[in-house]
Each structure stands twice: as structure tokens, then as C-alpha cells.
Amino acid sequence: MTEDVELLDDLLRLCAAAGAEPEVHHSLPDRRGSWEQAPMVLVGDDAARRCRGAVRRRGVMLVGRDQDAPDVWRRAVEIGAEYVLRLPDSEGWLVDQIANAVEGVGRPALTVGVIGGRGGSGASTLACALAVTAADAGRRTVLIDGDPLGGGIDVLLGGERAEGLRWPDFAHSKGRVGGCALEESLPSLHGLRVLSWGRDDCVAIPPEAMRAVLAAARRLGGVVVVDLPRRVDEAAAEVLAQLDLGLLLVPGELRAVAAAKRVASMAGMVLDDLRVVARGPYAAGLDAQWVAQALRLPLVGELPVDTGLLGAQQDGSPPGGSARDPLARFCAAFWERAMASRDVAGHGAGGAA
């Protein structure tokens, strides 16, 4: 709400950047309910006096371009504004808030990363199975391939030819990525959305692009699963910073445990909650508890040996696709504990072990 033409141009530009369709007024709208029902109200400095007496509500912001405007805080109090914003300094923050209002910001997705303790440990398979079982349970699910050298997680799901965007399409993303737009653009496989790598040459994803894409996926709610590389570069660090929980998959071998210690040391510099998933068969004298204790990390559980996994994949069934298989049962039990713990704690993955 403003009659300031230059301010209106700025606000329309910011709304367009956030994907919002604004309703413009010069004074309090005549149509009953418009002021009360709009997800956000932006009031220009020039229009504040015309808002006196309006119904008090959340989401009112007083916006102007004059950094030294007198009595700005008094006017904000008079109209019940939650924020006083000065442009252009607050443009980035305001775009985020407008986009949040458009998308509707609820509880962010429970975000779980899977890291292999050593090469070939099966981290990508576990990440796929976690995503598939989450989707089968009716949860909104996004699976993100964070390992550019992993061969493409969409291949494990049989979707390498599926229509949709891949990482190279997001390599130049800056600022905010719309959550709904991201979801609609990704390939849909087995009831979930998948962001994988292309089949061409490897494209480096800048940290800011990784941050923006993952943040958009998390805003959708539900579940986000990320298959992570064993080496923590800047892009991987951006993912680790947004995880609620990291799962370190460690085979029961001395060399695997030794390698996993180095991976855990690097990931632990960024990630607060890293836990072990042990995988047999075990070397003599080793078991799941020994592996976790050697790494000084909590044990989530022991990944069962699934002898039918390779045959199921050859038949077109993804990892975790059959509820009767040991891998699917392990993942379903993990989500049940993680979600229950999150509900009790009110945030994070809490006691998922």
C-alpha cells in the first residue's frame, strides 16, 4: 500500500523476484477482509497515516527508502508493524519473507545425510532406500545426490532417462530458489523427487548454489535425504550445515573403521549430530557395537544383509522398494523412530538411534 511511484516500482520488482502476485492499494482496501486475509502487508512510509485504525494483525511491514525519516518508529507502532525496512539495504531479506508468504512456511523437512565410511560401503543404496521408504509411507520426499563422482543416484532408481532438471541446471543459482518450483522441475521417481547429476562432464556446483537448492528442498517439509561424498569440500560443507542428522555407513572391517574415522573427523567439524550405521559381515572379533565404540559415535543400528537386492534392482525395483525386504524394514523403522523423536523434541532428529 503506497502512492510513492518509485517505492511501488521497487516493491513490484521484489514481488516478482519472489514469485508473488501483489494486490496494490493506495489506502486501506474497500473490499472487506483483504487487509486481514493477505499473507503479508507492505505499507509505504507515505501510506502509514492512512492505516491508523486498521485491524491489528501479524505480517505488517513498514517500508521506505529514506534512511533518516523522522518518527518512523512511531508510525510503525501506530499501525502495528512488526518490522521497519529501509530499501535497498533490506531487499534480500524482504524477498525471502515475501517468498515465504507465497509458499507458506511450515515445519522444515527432516534432513538426513548418508556418508560412506569407505568407498563402496553402500551409502548411495542406503540413501535411496531411505527416500523410497519415506515416500512409500506418504511423506513428501526429495532425494539429493550430493556426490558428483557417484555415478548418478537416479541410475539406482532406474530413472536416468526421466524428464526433469539435474544439477548442471542449478549450477548458476544464486539467492533464493523457490521450493515449489524446484519440486515441480525435478524428475519424479517412485513417488519422490530426485536431484541427480547429468550424464555429461562433471559440473562443479558452487557452495551458494548448493545452499540455495537444499534450503528450497527443506522448506517443502516432509523428508530430504542427501547422498554425500566422503570428501568434505565447500559444497558438501554447505549440505552438512543444514542436516538434522548424518548417518555414517561403516562396513565391519578394520580398514573401513580406520577410513571412517577420517571421514567422521572432517564431517564432525560442521555436523553436530553424526551417527553410525554398521554393516556386516564383520571381521573376527568385531560387531556393530565395537564399530560404533571405535568411532566414538552413537549407533543407529545394524544394516541387514539383503541378498535379494541385486536381483530386485535388475527387475526394476529400487532399493527399499519391497516392504518385506530387510533393507526396507530397517529404513521404515529408522523413520518411525526419527519422526517420533522429532515430535517429542520439537526440532531436529533428536534421539533417532
N, C-alpha and C positions, 0 to 999 in steps of 0.2 A: 504494500500500500504506500504509494508515493505519487507526488506530482513533479518531482525532480526528474527531468528527462534524462540527464546524464546518469544519475543513480539508477534509474529504471533500466537503462541500457546495460549497465554493469550487472544488475540482478538478473535480467533476462539471459545474459551471457552465462552467468554462473548456473542458472537453472538448466540451460541447455547442456552444459558440461556434465551436470549430474543426472541427466536424463529425466528431468522433471518438467511437467507442463504447468506453468504458473497461471493463476487467476489474478488478474490485475485490477485494483481499485484505487480510486483517489481518496476515498474516505470510507468509513465503515460501510460494508455492503448492505444493500437494502434487502437482499434475499436472506430470509431468516435461516439461521443455522450455519451459514457459510463461515463466519468468524469462528464459531465453536467447533466445527467439524473438520476444518482444514488440518492436515497433519502438522503444518508449520505456518507461522505468520511472520512475515518480514515487514517491519514498519520503518519507513524512511524517517529521518530526523524531521523533515518538513511536515509529516503527517501525524506526529505523535500527539499534538494537541487535539486532533480530531478523533482520537481513540479514547479520550477520557470518558469514563463511564461504561466502557465495553466490559463484557463478562470476563472475569479473570480466568485464565486458562494457561496450561503449560505450552511451551513451544513458541513463545512470542520473543522475537529478537529485534532490537532497535539497531538500525543500520544507517551509517552515514559515511561521508568521506572527509569531513572536517575534523582533523585530529584535536583541535582546540575549541570545539563547540562548547559554549558555556551552558551550564545547567543540564548537561546530557544525562547525568545520573538521576537528577530529579525527575526528568521526563520518563526515564526508564521505570522508576518506581511508580509513577502515576499510572502507567499503562500495564504494570505487572510484567515487564520484560525480564526474561531470565538472563539474557546476555546483551551487552552493548558491543557492537562490532564496528570497527573502522576499516574501510577499504582504501587501498588494496591489501593492507597488511593481513587481514583475516580471510582473504579469498579462499585459500586452500582449505582451511578449517571449515568454512561455510559450505563449500562444495560437498565435503564429506557429510555434513549434517543434512543437507538437502537430499543427498543420495540415500542416506539412512532413512529419512522420512518416506522416500518413494518406495524403497524396498521393504520397509518395515523391519526394524531391528529387534530380533528376539534373542534367544539364547544362542551363543555361537556353537558351532559344531564341536563335538568331542573329536579332537585331532590327535591321531596316533601315528607315529613314525616307526618304520621297521628297518633295522640296520643289521647287516650280516657281520658276525664276529670274524669270519674269514671268507675269502672268495668261495663261491659255490655252496654256501651254507643253506640256501633255500629261502632267503629273505623275500625275494620277489614273489615266490609261490605263497608264502605266508601272508604277504600284503594283499595279494589277490583274494585269497581265501577269506581274510578278514572283511574285505569290501563286499564280496559276494554274499557272505552270510549276513552282513548288516543289511544289505538291500533285500535279501530274502525275508528278513524279519520286518520289513516295511519301513526301514529307516531311509531317509534321504541321504544318499551316499555319493561321495566323489572320491575317486582313486587317482592319485597324482604320482606320476613317475618322476622322481627326483634324481634318478641316476642316468646321466646321459650315455654311459657306457654299458648299460644293462641290456641292450638289445631290443628295448621296447616292451613295456608291460602289456600293451594291447595284444601282442602276439600270444601271450599266455591265455588271454581271454578269447582268442580266435577272432579278433577284430581289427587286424592290421589294415583291412581294406574298408573299414567302416567310415562313413561320411562324418566329417567334423574337423575342427581345428586341432592342431598339435602345437607343441612347444615353440617351434620356429615362428608360428603366427603371433606369439606373445612376446617375442624377444625384445621388441622395442616399446613395450608397455611402460608407461610412466604414470605416476599419480594413482588415481583410483580406477579399479576395474569393477564394473557392475556385476554383482553376484548373479542376478537372474540372466543377464546377457551371457556371462561365462557359462552357466549351466546349459543354456539353450544351444551354445555353439559347440559343445563337446560331443564326441561320439557316445551314443547310448548303447551299453552292452550289458546284458543280463540284469537289467533293472537299475544300473548305476551309470554314472557319468565318468569318463576316463580321459585324463590328460596325459598323453604319452609323447614320445619323440617321433620325428618323421623318419622316413626310410632313407633320406639323403644324408649328406655330410652333417656331422655333428655341429650344432649351433650353440654357441655359448650364451647362456641366459644371465643377464646382469642381475646383481642382487636386488636392485629395486623392482625389476620385473617379477622375480620370484616372490618378493614380499607382497606385491600388489595382487598377484594371482591367488596366492594362498589366502590372503586376507579376504578376498572376494568369496572364495570357496567356503571359508569358515563362517561368513555372515549368513550363508544359506541355512545354517543349522543342520541338525542330524549328525552325520559322521563324515570325517575326512580321514583317509588313510594315505600315507606317503611312503613310497619305497625310496629309501635314502642310500646314497653312495657311502662307502666305507671311509673315503677321504673327505674331511670337512673343509671345503673351500668357502668362499664368501657367500655363494648362493645357498649352499647347504646350511650354513650358519643361520641364514635368514629363516629357513624352514625350522631348524631346531628351536629357534627363539619363539616360534608360535605353537609348538607342540604342547599338548597337555601331558603326553606320556610317550616315552620311547621304549621300544622293545628291541633288545639286542639278542639275536638268534645265534646260539653258540652250539656247535657240534661237540659231543663228548670226547674230545681228543686234547692231549696236552698242547700240541701246536696251535690248535684252534683257540684254546683258552688264552695262550700267550698272545696270539694276534688280537683277540677280543679285548685284552687289557689295553692295548694301544688305541683301539677304536673307542673304547669307553672313556679313556683319558681325554681324547680330543672332543668327543661329543659332550662329555660332562662339563667342559668349560662353558658351554652355552645352555645345555638342557639340564633342568633341575631334577627331573624325575625319569631316570633310566632304569629299566628292569630287564631281567634275563629270562629268555625262553630257551631251555635246554633241549637238545635234540640227540637222540640215540642213533645208532648203537654206541655204547660207551667203551672206552679203553678200560683195561683191567684196573679195578680199584676206584673208578670214577662213577658218579651218578649225578643226577640233576642238582641235588643239594651241594655236592662238592664243587660243581662248576660255579654255582652262584656264590658260594663262600669264597672261592678262589678269586672271584672278580669283585667281591665285597659289594654286591648289588642284590636287591630283593629278587626273589624268584617268582615269576608269574606262573610258571607251570612247565610241564614236560610235553614237548610236541610229539604226538604219537607217530609211529611209523605207518605210513599209508601205502600199502603195497599195490593198491589199485589205482593210484594217482596217475601214473603214466598212461595206463590203458584208458582211463576215463578221459584224459586230455586228447588222446588220439581219436576218441569217439565224439569229440566236440564239447565235452563237459568241462567247465572251468574248475580250477582249484576251489574246493569248498562248495561245489555245486550240488552235491548229493548229501542231504541231511543225515543219511545213515553212515557216511564215511567218518573215520576217526578225526580227520583234519577239520571237517565241518563241525563236528561236535565240540572239538577243542575251541574253535573260534566262537561258536554260539555261546558256550559257557563263559568265555572271556568277556563278550559284550554284555551278557547278563550281569556279571559282577561289576564291570566297569560302570555301566549305567546306574546300577543300584547305588554304588558308592558315590557317584557324582550327585545323585539326587539327595543323598544324605549330607554330603559335604557342601553342596550348593555351588561348587565350582571345581574345575579340574577333573582328573580321573581318580584322584584320591587313592583309596585302597583297592585298586583293581586286582591286586595279587590275591 
